[in-house]
Amino acid sequence: MWMAAGFTMLEAGSVRSKNTIEILLKNIALYSVASLTFLSVGYAIMYGWKDISTHSLHADFFFQVVFVATAMSVVSGAVAERKKLWTFLLFAVIFTAVIYPIQGSWSWGGGWLSARGFTDFAGSGIVHMAGAAAALAGVLILGARRGKYTKNGKPRNIQGANAAQVALGTLILWMGWFGFNGGSQLAIDGIENANAVARIFVNTNTAAAAGVLSAMILSKLWLGKTALNATTNGALAGLVVITADPLTPEPMIAMVYGGLGGLIVPLSMSWLERIGIDDPVGAISVHGVAGILGLMLVPILNTNAHFIEQLIGTGVIFGFVFGSSYIIWYTIDKVFSIRVTEKEEVGGSDMWEAGQTAYPDFMGNKKET
């Protein structure tokens, strides 16, 4: 659950000050929506309310509900600054109640993908790539933020409001990932489980650190400067990559995997931006591209995994989530319109959605008389 705080801080720092409160509301609300819809509908679709011999049924539900909330948080950042709050939450209801649980049932729920041998230990594809696929569908329908591109199509840099929040959110996510990956062992009793969780912790931390440094080096060589967003997304990319199998590799191999994530994500972010995909936080690259990379790396060392089955699982999950999400986004847009008006976008979502500003002392408010 601590990862929800990380996403909230990272996204709040990545958007402009006029959209801060809306992004805070969105993240708190989406976690609440996920908690209720997964309880009411989603868990039954994905797993069924069946007795579990090894641990508490309700413990399993609580662990899984924070995963579906994480997938929805990926969507939140990608559609930021031009998405209506309440239509976003309507999509969140459908995604967390139906779309995510259906694809999750095929693998973690004991369905046909797991029967074929598809392997995704902690959710590089089932959680992160699924969230990125839903995000990409939403971004394609929404379009870019006003002013993001020049008349000749060249992307402009839109600076976020609070770099400190971006860094804080990254470190909170980094910490939360130990529960995300370590908890996926589903047990810590006994020497074997304790050693497995400890190794997962070390590999998770190592991959994140390697992602940071490889992204920093690439940024310096490519841009001549060390960009903060490349650095923070490098950490997250390393974490997403290792999530597919944080147990099998030796820590030195985890360092290589994380480093690859830190290299590929800045390149992906730049390419997507150039072709008109406006993603304010780089979520599609961090969770989608790095998620695919993580899934493809699993069979290199894990003898229980196979490249063909990983490709099939990756393609099916992405295709189903993207296709179903696109239909839902499109339908909601036609019925309610998912994008704020031009006036609301220029003025900022905070005043229109919440009636207040996040930084009243610094945003031109009239002085008290």
N, C-alpha and C positions, 0 to 999 in steps of 0.2 A: 504493500500500500504506500510505502514511503516514496516509491517511484512516481506516484501521482503528484507529490509535492515537487519532485524534480522536473517533471514535464511542465508543471504550472509556472515555476520560476524561469525555466529556460525560454518558454514561449512568451512570458510577460516581458522579459528583457529583450526579446527579438523583435517585438512589434513596436510601433511608434506609441508615444505616450497617450495619444488620443484614443487608443484601442486597448489600453491596459486592463481596465476594469472588466470589459467584455471578455477578454481572454481568461481572466481569473474566474469569472462566473462560469464560463464554458467548461473549464477543467473541473471545477468543483461539482458542477451539475452532471457532467458526463460520467464521473465516478459514481454518483448517486444513481443515475439512470442504469448504468451497468449492474450495480448491486441489486437493483429491484427486478430488472428484466431477466437477468441470469438466474435469479432465485425463482421467479415466476414461470419462466419458459425455457431459457437457454440451457441450464444445466441438465434438464430432463432430455432435451434433444441431443446434447453432446455425450452424456454419460448414462442417463437414467438414474433415478434415485434408488440405487441398488446397495445392499449391504456390502461393506468393505472389510475384509478379514484382517488387514494389516494396520489400518489406522481409522480414525474417526471419519464418518461420512461428512459431518459438518466441517471438519478441518479441511477435507478435500475440497468441499464447495468453496470455502473462504479462500483457499489457495488459488483455485481456478478463477474465481471472480476477479481477482486483481490482474490476472492475465488478460481477460477480455477488456478490462478497463484500460490496460496498457495499449492494446491494439487500437482502441478508440482514441486514445491520446495522440497517437501518431497522426490520425486524421485531423485533429484539432489544429496542430501547428501548420499543416500544409495549406489549409483553407483560411488562414487567419487574415484579418483586416478587410474582408469584403463579404463575409458570410453572415447571414442573419442568425442570431442566437437560437431562436425557437425552431427554425427549420433544421438547423444543425442537430438540435436535441431530438427532433422527430426522426432524423436519419439514425441517430445514436440508438434510439429504441429498437429500430428494425435491425440494425447491424448487430447489436449485442444480444438481442433475443433470438434472431434467426440465422443471419448470414454467417457470423463467426461460429456459432455452435454447429451448424451443418458441416462446414469444412473441418472443424475440429473433431467431429465424430468419426470422420474417415480415418483418422490417425490415432490421436490420443484416446478417442472413444472406442478403440478396438475395431474400427471399420476396415474397409477394403484396402486403403493405402497401407495401413500397418500390416495387414495380412500379406501384402506384396513385398514388404521389407523396407518401406520408406522410413527413414530415421531422422528424427528432429527432437533431440533430447529436451531442450528447454524453450523452443519456439522461434528459431530464426525465421522459419517460414510460416508456421501455424499462427504465430502472434505478430511478429514484426513485418514480414512481407505481406501478410494479409491486411494489416493496417495500412501499409504503403499502397497496396492495390486499390483499397477503398478511397484513399486520399487522392490518388492519381485520377480516378474517375470523377471525383468532386472537382478537382482543379481544372480538368478539361471542360467541364460544363460551366464552371464559374468564370473562367478566363483570368487574365492577369489583373493585378491591382492597377488602379488609375495612376498613371505617371511612371509605371515600372519600365516602359519601353519608349524610346524616342520614335519620331515619325518614320524613321528608316528601319525600325525594328531592333535597334541596339539596346541591350538591357542597361538600366540605371541601377546603381547601388542605393538601396533604401535602408538607411541606418536604423537599427533598433534603439529603443529608449534607454536601456540600462544594461551595459556590458557586465556589471557585477552580478546581476541576476542570472545572466547566461552562464557565467562561470559557476555560480552557486548551484544552479539547476543541474549542470553537468556533474558536479561532484556528488550531489544528492542522488542522481540516477546511478552513478558509479557505485555508491554504497548500496543502493537498493538492489542492484544487480546480483549481489551476493545471495540475497534471499531468492531472487528470480532463478538463478542457476543452481545454487546450492540446494535450495528447497526442492528442486525437481528430482533430486535423488529420492525424495519422499520418505526418507528415514535417516536418522543419525545414530540409532542405537547399535551397539556392537562395533568391533574393531573395523570390519570391512566397510560399513556405511560411514563411520567417522572418518576413515582415511579417504574415502571417496569424496565426501563433502569438502574436506580440507584441500584435496587436490583440485577440485572444482573452483574453490576460492582462489587458489594460487593462479590457476590458468586464466580465470576471469580477470583478475587484477593485472596479470602480465599482459594479456591481450589489449586491455584498455591503455596501459602505459605505452605499449609499442605503437598503438594507433595514434596516440598524441604526438610522439616524437617523429613518426614517419610523415604525418600530416604537416607538422611544423617545418620539417626539412624540405618537403615538396613545396610548401608555400614560399619559403625563402628563395629556393632556386627558381621557381616559376614566376613569382610576383616581385621578388626582391624585398619583400616584407613578410613578416610573420603575422598572418591574419588570425584573429581570435576565433572566428567562426570555423575556420579550417581546423584549428587546434581542438576545440570542443567537440566538433563533429568527428574528428579523428578518434577521440576517446570513445564516443558512442558507436562508431563504426567497428572498432575493435571488439567492443562488447557484443554487438549484434552478431558478428562473424563467429565468435567463440561459442555463442549460445547454442548453436546447432549440435555441438558435441564438446562440452567443456571437460569431459572426464578422460577420454581416450588419449589425447596428445600429451607428450611430456611438456613441461613448462617452456622449454626452449622452442618447441614447435609452436606452442600457443603464442609466443612472441612473434614468430614469423607470420602466423595467421592474422594476428591483430595488426601487424605492420602493413600487411596487404590491404586490410580494410581501411587503414588510415591513408593509403595511397589512392585507392580507387574512388573513394567517396568525393573528395574535392574535384576530381576529374568529372565524375558523374554530375555533380551539382552545377559545374560550369557548362557542361553540354546541355543539360535540361534547360538551364536558364537561356541559353542561346537559341534553343528551338521554341521558346515561348512558354515553357512550363514554369510558372511563377510560384515558387514554394518558399515562403519567408524563412523557414527554419532548416530547410534541406532535409525534411523528413522522408521524402520519397527515396532519396539517395541513401540516407543513413540506414533506414529500416528495410527498404526494398532491395536496392542493389547489394548492400552488404549482407542482407539476409539470404539472397540467392547465392552469393559467394560462399557464405558459411555452409549452406546445404551442399554445395558442390565439393567442398573440401572434406566432408565427412568420410567418404569412402577411401580416401588416401591411406588412412591408418586404421579405420574401423572395419574389421573384416566382416561384420554383420551387415554392412551397408554396401549398396551397389550403385554405380553411376546412373544406370538406366532407370532404376527405381527412384533415385533422387530427382532425375530430370522429369519423370512422369509426375511425381508428387508436387514438384515445384510448379510445373505447368498447369496442373489441374487446380491447385489451390489458387494460384494467381488468376487464372482464367475465370474460375467460378466467382471469386470475390470481386474482381474487377467488373465482370459482366453484370452480376446481380446488383452491385453497388451503383453502376452507371444507370441501370434501369430505375433504381429507387431515387437517385439524385435527379434524374431527368423528370420523373413523375412528380416529385415534390416541387421541382422548379416550375413545371407547367401549372400546377395547382396553386401554389403559394408564392412562387419566386424565391429562390434561395439567396440571391445577392441583394445587398443593401442598395438603396438609391444612390445616385451620384452625389446628392446633397449630403446624405448620411456618411458616405465614404470620405468625402472631403472634410466634413466636420468631425468625423471620428465616431465610432460606434458607442463610446462611453456615454456621451450625452443622450444619444437616442435610445440606447438600451437600458441604461442605469440612471440617467439624469444627473450624473456627477462626473468629475474628473479625478484621475488617480493622483495627480500631483498639483493640487490647487494653488500652492504657493509659487509655482514655477510656470504656470500656463496662462498668464495674462489676466488673471481674475482681478476685478476691481478691488482696490484697497479699502479696508474698513474705514468708515468715517467716524 
